[in-house]
Amino acid sequence: MSSTATIPLDQLSPGEIQRVMLDGQPVCVANADGEIYAVSDQCTHVLIPLSDGSLEGRQIVCPFHGAMFDLKTGKATCGPAVDPIRCYPTRIEGENVVIEQAPQAGS
């Protein structure tokens, strides 16, 4: 069974980023041009919260060194980060965004 976190959809207007906790882990939830994405809230370069950053299209920009990550794939698209970030499934249920953490393999 998977764990979930929710955030009211009206708190996530286009261009906004919010931080939520999912099983004790920080997750960055972003509304990029009307599409909702959830990714790990830590830059893989210096472990800075990505929720303090900004959006450029479908990419999130780390506020520290400007590393960029694709919100759909998690891939680092601009250095200095090279390692990807984790992506989480999202869905809209009523007036809420639901972020899901799928069980780990073998669980």
PEGIWO-V285144 format. One record per residue. N is the residue number from 1. RES is the residue in one letter. NEAR is the number of other C-alpha atoms within 8 Angstrom. D_CENTER is the distance of its C-alpha to the mean C-alpha in Angstrom with 1 decimal. Layout:
n:N res:RES near:NEAR d_center:D_CENTER
n:N res:RES near:NEAR d_center:D_CENTER
//
This chain:
n:1 res:M near:4 d_center:21.1
n:2 res:S near:7 d_center:17.4
n:3 res:S near:10 d_center:15.8
n:4 res:T near:9 d_center:13.8
n:5 res:A near:10 d_center:12.4
n:6 res:T near:9 d_center:13.0
n:7 res:I near:9 d_center:12.7
n:8 res:P near:9 d_center:15.4
n:9 res:L near:10 d_center:14.8
n:10 res:D near:6 d_center:17.1
n:11 res:Q near:6 d_center:14.9
n:12 res:L near:12 d_center:12.3
n:13 res:S near:9 d_center:14.7
n:14 res:P near:8 d_center:14.1
n:15 res:G near:10 d_center:12.8
n:16 res:E near:10 d_center:11.3
n:17 res:I near:11 d_center:8.3
n:18 res:Q near:9 d_center:8.6
n:19 res:R near:10 d_center:8.2
n:20 res:V near:11 d_center:9.3
n:21 res:M near:9 d_center:11.1
n:22 res:L near:11 d_center:11.4
n:23 res:D near:5 d_center:14.6
n:24 res:G near:5 d_center:14.8
n:25 res:Q near:6 d_center:11.6
n:26 res:P near:11 d_center:9.1
n:27 res:V near:12 d_center:5.6
n:28 res:C near:14 d_center:3.5
n:29 res:V near:13 d_center:4.4
n:30 res:A near:12 d_center:6.0
n:31 res:N near:14 d_center:9.5
n:32 res:A near:13 d_center:10.6
n:33 res:D near:8 d_center:14.3
n:34 res:G near:7 d_center:14.3
n:35 res:E near:6 d_center:11.8
n:36 res:I near:10 d_center:8.9
n:37 res:Y near:14 d_center:5.6
n:38 res:A near:14 d_center:3.2
n:39 res:V near:13 d_center:2.5
n:40 res:S near:12 d_center:5.3
n:41 res:D near:12 d_center:6.1
n:42 res:Q near:10 d_center:9.1
n:43 res:C near:14 d_center:10.6
n:44 res:T near:10 d_center:12.8
n:45 res:H near:9 d_center:15.7
n:46 res:V near:5 d_center:16.4
n:47 res:L near:7 d_center:13.9
n:48 res:I near:10 d_center:13.1
n:49 res:P near:10 d_center:10.3
n:50 res:L near:14 d_center:7.9
n:51 res:S near:11 d_center:7.8
n:52 res:D near:7 d_center:11.5
n:53 res:G near:10 d_center:11.1
n:54 res:S near:11 d_center:11.6
n:55 res:L near:11 d_center:11.0
n:56 res:E near:7 d_center:13.6
n:57 res:G near:6 d_center:13.8
n:58 res:R near:10 d_center:11.0
n:59 res:Q near:10 d_center:10.1
n:60 res:I near:13 d_center:8.4
n:61 res:V near:13 d_center:11.3
n:62 res:C near:15 d_center:11.8
n:63 res:P near:10 d_center:14.4
n:64 res:F near:6 d_center:16.7
n:65 res:H near:6 d_center:17.9
n:66 res:G near:10 d_center:16.1
n:67 res:A near:15 d_center:14.4
n:68 res:M near:13 d_center:12.2
n:69 res:F near:14 d_center:9.7
n:70 res:D near:12 d_center:9.7
n:71 res:L near:13 d_center:6.7
n:72 res:K near:7 d_center:9.1
n:73 res:T near:6 d_center:10.6
n:74 res:G near:12 d_center:8.6
n:75 res:K near:10 d_center:12.0
n:76 res:A near:14 d_center:13.1
n:77 res:T near:9 d_center:15.0
n:78 res:C near:10 d_center:16.6
n:79 res:G near:9 d_center:18.0
n:80 res:P near:8 d_center:18.7
n:81 res:A near:12 d_center:15.9
n:82 res:V near:10 d_center:16.9
n:83 res:D near:8 d_center:15.0
n:84 res:P near:10 d_center:11.8
n:85 res:I near:13 d_center:8.5
n:86 res:R near:7 d_center:7.9
n:87 res:C near:12 d_center:6.5
n:88 res:Y near:12 d_center:7.2
n:89 res:P near:9 d_center:9.7
n:90 res:T near:11 d_center:9.8
n:91 res:R near:7 d_center:13.2
n:92 res:I near:9 d_center:15.2
n:93 res:E near:7 d_center:18.1
n:94 res:G near:4 d_center:20.5
n:95 res:E near:8 d_center:19.0
n:96 res:N near:10 d_center:15.8
n:97 res:V near:13 d_center:12.3
n:98 res:V near:12 d_center:12.3
n:99 res:I near:12 d_center:9.5
n:100 res:E near:11 d_center:11.5
n:101 res:Q near:10 d_center:12.0
n:102 res:A near:8 d_center:14.8
n:103 res:P near:8 d_center:17.7
n:104 res:Q near:5 d_center:18.4
n:105 res:A near:4 d_center:21.2
n:106 res:G near:3 d_center:24.5
n:107 res:S near:4 d_center:23.4
//
